[in-house]
């Protein structure tokens, strides 16, 4: 298996600069597990899909083979979530402005919501950045806003509040192409909203809420006499924008509703120290991906190899290496579902923990990791908030890895991964991003990945990998886990942390 894998990698020609000529044995074993979870037969592991269920069974079998104990519901490896899915079906949905059709998921996408209108014929009112003072007469109209993220200009919640207060029936936001730290990605994979059973409908449930591709702005405001390119240029710069009324948007929305089930996969490596074994360190990653979606370069399967199959595979690899041998503290392995749909697996687990939540002392989460350039710098979430960050610093230093806080907090990465739910429950937690120096070749590689592969079918097994960087991070993770699980004292929040009790 290893030989065939190496030959295939060599034939594909995927050798990033400074990459090792081949993965070491441990890294190769990790990648084989990644292949098993993100191959086409797993169909992208969409939450609640048969492909996800197959992947969950595979992970549970791997945990059992490695000697871990079931830590899910009813003595099993699974914790089942009951979910509701609302989807805007591509077939049967049509959108047009002034009789000119718009391409759903390509020109604009909409938030699927149970109470959203399915038939619509309404005027479009462009209101710049959509502050309350810019609204004017929007009663019964669809407000179109420039979605800037610049400080001092209205944030998304302010725009929504202003549109609703003005009596608008819809809010469309132009995705700002100047937000280059994480550029808008088109097409959208699909328009789905998945929620936990019993969860309240989203805010503004009855409004038409959506995002507009900047390249399609001209079609939305055709006939208004306004220059779409000028609006994009001025909006990108944060300069004043006009307010004007455009044509009418007509929409027929094909909405479907489904009840789903999907499982967290949970397994325990019991601790060995009589005084510490009742304390639990969680190591987590998300198993779900996007599944099938809108085609990009002819490919409709969003495999999610790096996001996040590779790091569920790293949990499997850690379990295999331990072979049932515990640390002083107990270690809970958690492969969460529904992360891509709103951190649902972590939300459910922290609300309904299968171990007493008071016994959980830390979470080390694996997500947002891209081993595509040399690893000499890690961005560490909540680095300065708890002593867990001190453990990270010590282990990273031994691995010759520098650490930093998030240099791009405007992206909100801290709250976009499963560790956030543990932090919200006042449990020290962290996660990691491969860092880069501004203007370096590594930054160019990182930016390129986000433009072409993030939440795209191109995040697959054929993409370039820096084997040395991948192996270096994996070893860092093994060492950090051991340090936290074997330390004489549990991680604690630092004085003054906003996340402490």
C-alpha positions as CSV (number, residue, x, y, z in Angstrom):
1,X,0.0,0.0,0.0
2,X,2.8,2.4,0.9
3,X,4.8,1.7,-2.3
4,X,1.7,2.2,-4.5
5,X,0.9,5.4,-2.7
6,X,4.4,6.8,-3.2
7,X,4.5,5.8,-6.9
8,X,1.2,7.6,-7.4
9,X,2.4,10.7,-5.7
10,X,5.5,10.8,-7.8
11,X,3.6,10.2,-11.0
12,X,1.3,13.1,-10.1
13,X,4.3,15.4,-9.8
14,X,3.1,17.1,-6.6
15,X,6.3,18.2,-4.9
16,X,6.1,21.6,-3.3
17,X,9.3,23.6,-2.8
18,X,11.5,22.2,0.0
19,X,9.2,19.2,0.5
20,X,10.7,16.0,1.7
21,X,11.2,13.5,-1.2
22,X,8.8,11.2,0.4
23,X,6.8,11.0,3.7
24,X,8.3,9.2,6.6
25,X,6.6,6.0,7.8
26,X,4.3,7.7,10.3
27,X,3.3,10.4,7.9
28,X,2.6,7.9,5.2
29,X,0.4,6.0,7.6
30,X,-1.5,9.2,8.4
31,X,-1.9,9.9,4.7
32,X,-3.3,6.4,4.0
33,X,-5.9,7.1,6.7
34,X,-6.7,10.4,5.0
35,X,-7.1,8.7,1.7
36,X,-9.6,6.3,3.2
37,X,-11.7,9.1,4.6
38,X,-11.6,11.5,1.6
39,X,-11.7,9.2,-1.4
40,X,-14.5,9.5,-3.8
41,X,-16.3,6.6,-2.3
42,X,-17.0,8.7,0.9
43,X,-18.8,11.2,-1.3
44,X,-17.5,14.2,0.6
45,X,-19.0,13.1,4.0
46,X,-21.8,15.6,3.9
47,X,-23.7,15.8,7.3
48,X,-26.5,13.2,7.4
49,X,-25.4,11.5,4.1
50,X,-24.7,7.8,3.5
51,X,-21.1,8.8,2.7
52,X,-20.7,10.5,6.1
53,X,-22.2,7.4,7.8
54,X,-19.6,5.2,6.1
55,X,-16.8,7.4,7.2
56,X,-18.1,7.5,10.8
57,X,-18.2,3.7,10.8
58,X,-14.6,3.6,9.5
59,X,-13.4,5.9,12.2
60,X,-15.2,4.0,15.0
61,X,-13.7,0.8,13.7
62,X,-10.2,2.4,13.7
63,X,-10.7,3.6,17.3
64,X,-11.9,0.2,18.5
65,X,-9.0,-1.6,16.8
66,X,-6.6,0.8,18.5
67,X,-8.0,-0.2,21.9
68,X,-10.1,2.9,22.7
69,X,-13.3,2.5,24.6
70,X,-16.7,3.6,23.4
71,X,-17.7,7.0,24.7
72,X,-20.9,7.7,22.8
73,X,-24.5,7.0,23.6
74,X,-25.6,3.6,25.1
75,X,-22.2,2.1,25.2
76,X,-21.5,2.8,21.5
77,X,-18.9,5.0,19.7
78,X,-21.7,7.2,18.4
79,X,-23.6,10.2,19.7
80,X,-26.6,10.8,17.4
81,X,-27.8,14.3,16.5
82,X,-31.3,14.8,15.2
83,X,-31.3,17.5,12.5
84,X,-33.6,19.5,10.3
85,X,-32.4,20.4,6.8
86,X,-33.9,23.2,4.6
87,X,-32.5,23.3,1.1
88,X,-33.1,25.6,-1.9
89,X,-33.2,23.2,-4.7
90,X,-31.3,24.2,-7.8
91,X,-33.8,22.6,-10.1
92,X,-37.0,24.5,-9.9
93,X,-35.5,27.7,-8.5
94,X,-35.4,30.7,-10.9
95,X,-34.3,34.3,-10.3
96,X,-34.4,37.3,-12.7
97,X,-34.1,41.1,-12.7
98,X,-36.2,42.9,-15.3
99,X,-36.8,39.6,-17.0
100,X,-33.1,38.8,-17.4
101,X,-32.3,35.6,-15.6
102,X,-29.7,35.3,-12.9
103,X,-27.7,32.2,-12.2
104,X,-28.5,30.8,-8.8
105,X,-25.3,29.9,-6.9
106,X,-23.2,31.6,-9.5
107,X,-24.5,35.2,-9.6
108,X,-26.0,35.1,-6.1
109,X,-26.9,32.6,-3.4
110,X,-29.6,32.7,-0.8
111,X,-29.9,31.6,2.8
112,X,-32.3,28.7,3.0
113,X,-34.8,29.3,5.8
114,X,-38.1,27.7,6.7
115,X,-40.1,31.0,6.6
116,X,-38.5,32.5,3.5
117,X,-40.7,33.7,0.7
118,X,-40.9,31.2,-2.2
119,X,-42.6,33.6,-4.6
120,X,-41.3,37.2,-4.9
121,X,-41.7,40.2,-7.1
122,X,-40.1,43.3,-5.5
123,X,-38.1,46.4,-6.3
124,X,-34.4,46.6,-5.6
125,X,-33.1,49.5,-3.5
126,X,-29.3,50.0,-3.4
127,X,-28.5,51.7,-0.1
128,X,-24.7,51.9,-0.1
129,X,-23.3,50.4,3.1
130,X,-26.8,50.2,4.5
131,X,-26.5,52.1,7.7
132,X,-29.8,53.1,9.3
133,X,-29.5,56.7,8.1
134,X,-29.1,55.5,4.5
135,X,-32.3,53.4,4.3
136,X,-34.9,55.9,3.2
137,X,-38.0,54.4,1.6
138,X,-37.4,50.6,1.5
139,X,-40.8,49.4,2.6
140,X,-41.7,46.2,0.7
141,X,-38.4,46.3,-1.2
142,X,-35.2,44.2,-1.4
143,X,-32.3,46.2,0.0
144,X,-29.0,45.7,-1.8
145,X,-25.9,46.6,0.3
146,X,-22.1,46.7,-0.2
147,X,-20.7,44.1,2.2
148,X,-17.7,46.0,3.5
149,X,-15.7,44.7,6.5
150,X,-14.0,48.0,7.1
151,X,-14.0,49.4,10.6
152,X,-16.4,52.3,11.1
153,X,-18.8,51.1,8.5
154,X,-22.0,49.1,9.2
155,X,-21.4,45.4,10.1
156,X,-23.7,42.6,8.9
157,X,-25.9,42.8,12.0
158,X,-26.3,46.5,11.6
159,X,-27.3,46.2,8.0
160,X,-29.9,43.5,8.7
161,X,-31.3,45.6,11.6
162,X,-31.6,48.7,9.4
163,X,-33.2,46.8,6.5
164,X,-35.8,45.2,8.8
165,X,-36.5,48.4,10.6
166,X,-37.2,50.1,7.3
167,X,-39.7,47.4,6.3
168,X,-37.6,45.7,3.7
169,X,-38.6,42.1,2.7
170,X,-35.1,41.1,1.6
171,X,-31.5,41.9,2.1
172,X,-28.8,41.1,-0.5
173,X,-25.2,41.8,0.3
174,X,-22.5,42.3,-2.3
175,X,-19.5,40.0,-1.4
176,X,-16.6,42.4,-1.1
177,X,-13.9,41.3,-3.5
178,X,-11.3,43.6,-1.8
179,X,-11.4,41.4,1.4
180,X,-8.4,39.5,0.1
181,X,-7.5,37.8,3.4
182,X,-10.3,35.5,2.6
183,X,-11.7,36.3,-0.8
184,X,-15.3,35.5,-1.7
185,X,-15.7,32.2,-3.5
186,X,-18.0,31.6,-6.4
187,X,-19.9,29.5,-7.1
188,X,-21.6,28.6,-3.8
189,X,-21.6,24.9,-3.3
190,X,-25.3,24.9,-2.5
191,X,-27.9,26.7,-0.4
192,X,-28.7,24.7,2.7
193,X,-29.4,25.4,6.3
194,X,-29.0,22.5,8.8
195,X,-30.1,23.0,12.4
196,X,-30.5,20.9,15.5
197,X,-34.0,19.6,16.0
198,X,-36.0,22.0,18.1
199,X,-33.7,25.0,17.4
200,X,-35.5,28.3,16.7
201,X,-35.6,29.6,13.2
202,X,-32.9,32.0,12.3
203,X,-33.2,35.8,12.8
204,X,-35.2,37.5,10.0
205,X,-36.5,34.1,9.0
206,X,-39.2,35.6,6.8
207,X,-36.8,37.8,4.8
208,X,-35.0,36.9,1.6
209,X,-31.3,36.9,2.7
210,X,-28.5,36.4,0.2
211,X,-25.1,37.2,-1.1
212,X,-24.3,38.7,-4.5
213,X,-21.2,38.0,-6.7
214,X,-19.6,41.4,-7.4
215,X,-19.2,40.3,-11.0
216,X,-23.0,40.1,-11.3
217,X,-23.8,43.5,-9.8
218,X,-24.2,45.0,-13.3
219,X,-27.1,42.6,-14.0
220,X,-28.8,43.5,-10.7
221,X,-28.7,47.2,-11.3
222,X,-29.2,47.2,-15.1
223,X,-31.3,50.2,-16.2
224,X,-30.5,52.2,-13.1
225,X,-28.0,54.4,-14.9
226,X,-25.4,53.5,-12.3
227,X,-21.9,52.1,-13.0
228,X,-21.4,48.7,-11.3
229,X,-17.6,48.8,-11.7
230,X,-17.5,52.3,-10.0
231,X,-19.6,51.0,-7.1
232,X,-17.2,48.1,-6.6
233,X,-14.2,50.3,-6.7
234,X,-15.6,52.9,-4.3
235,X,-17.0,50.2,-2.0
236,X,-13.7,48.4,-1.9
237,X,-12.0,51.6,-0.9
238,X,-14.7,52.4,1.8
239,X,-15.6,55.7,0.0
240,X,-19.1,57.2,0.0
241,X,-21.6,55.3,-2.1
242,X,-24.9,56.5,-3.7
243,X,-28.4,55.4,-2.9
244,X,-30.7,54.6,-5.8
245,X,-33.6,52.3,-6.8
246,X,-33.0,49.7,-9.5
247,X,-35.2,47.1,-11.3
248,X,-37.5,44.4,-9.9
249,X,-36.3,41.0,-8.7
250,X,-38.6,38.1,-9.4
251,X,-38.0,34.8,-7.8
252,X,-39.5,31.3,-7.6
253,X,-37.8,29.3,-4.8
254,X,-38.0,25.5,-4.7
255,X,-37.7,24.8,-1.0
256,X,-37.3,21.3,0.4
257,X,-37.4,20.1,4.1
258,X,-35.8,16.9,5.5
259,X,-35.2,15.3,8.8
260,X,-31.6,14.0,9.2
261,X,-29.5,12.1,11.7
262,X,-25.8,12.3,12.0
263,X,-23.3,11.0,14.5
264,X,-20.4,12.4,16.5
265,X,-17.8,9.6,16.9
266,X,-16.5,9.5,20.5
267,X,-13.9,7.2,22.0
268,X,-12.0,7.2,25.3
269,X,-8.4,6.3,26.2
270,X,-8.7,5.9,30.0
271,X,-6.2,7.6,32.2
272,X,-3.7,5.7,34.3
273,X,-3.1,8.0,37.3
274,X,-5.5,7.4,40.2
275,X,-5.5,11.1,41.0
276,X,-5.8,12.4,37.5
277,X,-7.7,9.8,35.4
278,X,-11.0,11.5,36.1
279,X,-9.9,14.6,34.3
280,X,-10.5,14.5,30.5
281,X,-8.5,16.1,27.7
282,X,-10.5,16.3,24.5
283,X,-8.7,16.0,21.1
284,X,-11.1,16.9,18.3
285,X,-11.5,17.3,14.6
286,X,-14.6,17.4,12.3
287,X,-15.5,14.5,10.1
288,X,-18.1,16.2,7.9
289,X,-17.4,17.9,4.6
290,X,-19.5,19.5,1.9
291,X,-20.4,16.4,-0.2
292,X,-21.8,17.1,-3.6
293,X,-22.3,20.7,-4.8
294,X,-22.1,23.1,-7.7
295,X,-19.5,22.1,-10.3
296,X,-16.1,23.9,-10.2
297,X,-14.0,23.1,-13.3
298,X,-16.3,20.2,-14.0
299,X,-16.0,18.6,-10.6
300,X,-19.0,18.3,-8.3
301,X,-17.5,16.3,-5.4
302,X,-16.1,18.3,-2.5
303,X,-13.8,15.7,-1.0
304,X,-12.6,17.8,2.0
305,X,-9.2,16.1,2.2
306,X,-7.5,18.8,4.3
307,X,-10.8,20.1,5.6
308,X,-10.9,18.1,7.7
309,X,-10.4,14.4,6.8
310,X,-6.7,14.6,7.3
311,X,-7.0,15.7,10.9
312,X,-9.6,13.1,11.8
313,X,-7.0,10.7,10.3
314,X,-4.5,12.2,12.7
315,X,-6.7,11.4,15.6
316,X,-6.8,7.8,14.3
317,X,-3.1,7.8,14.0
318,X,-2.6,9.0,17.6
319,X,-4.9,6.2,18.8
320,X,-2.9,3.6,16.8
321,X,0.4,4.9,18.2
322,X,-0.8,4.6,21.7
323,X,-2.3,1.1,21.2
324,X,-4.4,1.3,24.3
325,X,-1.6,2.8,26.5
326,X,-3.1,5.7,28.5
327,X,-1.7,9.0,29.6
328,X,-2.1,10.1,33.2
329,X,-5.3,11.9,32.3
330,X,-8.1,10.4,30.2
331,X,-8.2,11.3,26.5
332,X,-11.5,11.7,24.7
333,X,-11.2,11.4,20.9
334,X,-14.0,13.4,19.3
335,X,-14.8,13.4,15.5
336,X,-17.6,15.9,15.3
337,X,-20.3,16.1,12.7
338,X,-21.9,19.2,11.3
339,X,-19.0,21.6,11.7
340,X,-19.5,23.0,8.2
341,X,-23.2,23.6,9.0
342,X,-22.6,25.7,12.1
343,X,-20.4,23.6,14.6
344,X,-23.4,21.5,15.2
345,X,-21.6,18.4,16.6
346,X,-19.6,20.4,19.1
347,X,-22.7,22.4,20.0
348,X,-24.6,19.2,20.8
349,X,-21.7,17.5,22.6
350,X,-21.1,20.4,24.9
351,X,-24.8,20.7,25.6
352,X,-25.2,16.9,26.1
353,X,-21.7,15.7,27.1
354,X,-21.2,12.0,27.4
355,X,-18.8,12.6,30.3
356,X,-19.4,15.2,33.0
357,X,-18.5,18.5,31.5
358,X,-16.9,19.6,34.7
359,X,-14.3,16.8,34.2
360,X,-13.2,18.2,30.8
361,X,-10.0,20.2,31.4
362,X,-8.9,21.1,27.8
363,X,-9.7,20.7,24.1
364,X,-7.0,20.5,21.4
365,X,-8.8,21.0,18.1
366,X,-7.5,20.1,14.7
367,X,-8.9,22.2,11.9
368,X,-7.8,25.1,9.6
369,X,-4.6,23.2,9.0
370,X,-3.0,23.2,5.5
371,X,0.4,21.4,5.2
372,X,1.3,23.0,1.9
373,X,4.5,25.0,2.8
374,X,7.3,24.6,5.3
375,X,6.2,24.8,9.0
376,X,8.2,27.2,11.0
377,X,5.4,29.4,12.4
378,X,2.0,28.5,13.9
379,X,-0.9,30.8,14.5
380,X,-2.4,29.6,17.8
381,X,-5.9,30.4,18.8
382,X,-6.4,31.7,22.3
383,X,-2.6,31.5,22.7
384,X,-2.4,34.1,25.5
385,X,-5.6,33.2,27.3
386,X,-4.7,30.1,29.3
387,X,-1.8,28.0,30.4
388,X,-2.6,25.7,27.5
389,X,-1.0,28.4,25.4
390,X,2.2,28.1,27.6
391,X,2.2,24.3,26.9
392,X,1.9,25.1,23.1
393,X,4.9,27.5,23.3
394,X,7.1,25.0,25.1
395,X,6.3,22.1,22.8
396,X,6.6,24.4,19.7
397,X,10.0,25.7,20.8
398,X,11.4,22.2,21.1
399,X,10.1,21.6,17.6
400,X,11.7,24.8,16.3
401,X,8.3,26.3,15.5
402,X,7.6,29.9,16.4
403,X,4.0,30.8,17.5
404,X,1.9,33.9,17.1
405,X,-1.6,35.2,17.9
406,X,-4.0,35.5,14.9
407,X,-2.6,38.3,12.6
408,X,-6.0,38.5,10.8
409,X,-8.7,38.6,13.6
410,X,-11.1,40.2,11.1
411,X,-11.6,36.7,9.7
412,X,-13.1,35.5,13.0
413,X,-11.3,32.1,12.8
414,X,-11.3,31.7,16.6
415,X,-15.1,31.3,16.6
416,X,-15.3,29.3,13.3
417,X,-14.1,25.9,14.6
418,X,-15.2,23.4,17.2
419,X,-12.8,24.6,19.9
420,X,-15.0,27.6,20.2
421,X,-17.8,25.7,21.9
422,X,-15.4,24.5,24.6
423,X,-14.2,28.1,25.2
424,X,-17.8,29.2,25.5
425,X,-18.1,26.6,28.3
426,X,-15.1,28.1,29.9
427,X,-12.8,25.2,29.1
428,X,-9.3,26.1,27.9
429,X,-9.1,25.2,24.2
430,X,-6.9,25.9,21.2
431,X,-6.5,25.3,17.5
432,X,-3.8,26.0,14.9
433,X,-3.2,27.6,11.5
434,X,0.0,27.2,9.5
435,X,1.6,30.6,9.7
436,X,3.6,32.6,7.2
437,X,5.7,35.7,7.1
438,X,4.1,38.6,5.2
439,X,5.2,38.7,1.6
440,X,6.9,35.3,1.7
441,X,6.4,32.4,-0.8
442,X,4.5,30.6,2.0
443,X,2.0,33.4,2.1
444,X,1.5,33.2,-1.7
445,X,0.8,29.5,-1.4
446,X,-1.6,30.0,1.5
447,X,-3.5,32.7,-0.3
448,X,-3.7,30.6,-3.4
449,X,-5.1,27.7,-1.5
450,X,-7.9,29.7,-0.1
451,X,-8.7,31.1,-3.6
452,X,-8.7,27.8,-5.4
453,X,-9.3,24.9,-3.0
454,X,-11.0,26.0,0.3
455,X,-14.5,24.6,0.3
456,X,-13.9,23.5,-3.3
457,X,-13.8,20.1,-5.1
458,X,-10.1,20.9,-5.5
459,X,-9.4,20.1,-1.8
460,X,-8.8,16.5,-2.8
461,X,-6.2,13.8,-2.7
462,X,-4.4,15.1,-5.8
463,X,-3.3,18.5,-4.3
464,X,0.3,19.3,-3.4
465,X,1.5,18.5,0.1
466,X,4.7,19.5,1.9
467,X,5.4,16.1,3.5
468,X,8.0,17.5,5.9
469,X,5.6,20.1,7.2
470,X,2.8,17.6,7.6
471,X,5.0,15.3,9.6
472,X,6.4,18.1,11.7
473,X,2.9,19.2,12.7
474,X,1.8,15.7,13.4
475,X,4.7,15.2,15.8
476,X,4.0,18.5,17.4
477,X,0.5,17.4,18.0
478,X,1.6,14.1,19.6
479,X,4.0,15.9,21.9
480,X,1.5,18.6,22.9
481,X,-1.2,16.0,23.7
482,X,1.3,14.1,25.9
483,X,2.3,17.2,27.7
484,X,-1.2,18.3,28.5
485,X,-2.5,14.8,29.4
486,X,0.6,14.0,31.6
487,X,1.1,17.4,33.3
488,X,0.8,17.4,37.1
489,X,-1.7,20.4,36.9
490,X,-4.6,21.0,34.6
491,X,-4.7,23.9,32.2
492,X,-6.2,27.1,33.7
493,X,-7.3,30.5,32.3
494,X,-5.0,33.3,32.9
495,X,-6.1,36.3,35.1
496,X,-8.0,38.7,33.1
497,X,-9.0,36.3,30.3
498,X,-12.4,37.1,28.8
499,X,-13.1,33.4,28.7
500,X,-12.6,32.5,32.3
501,X,-15.5,31.8,34.6
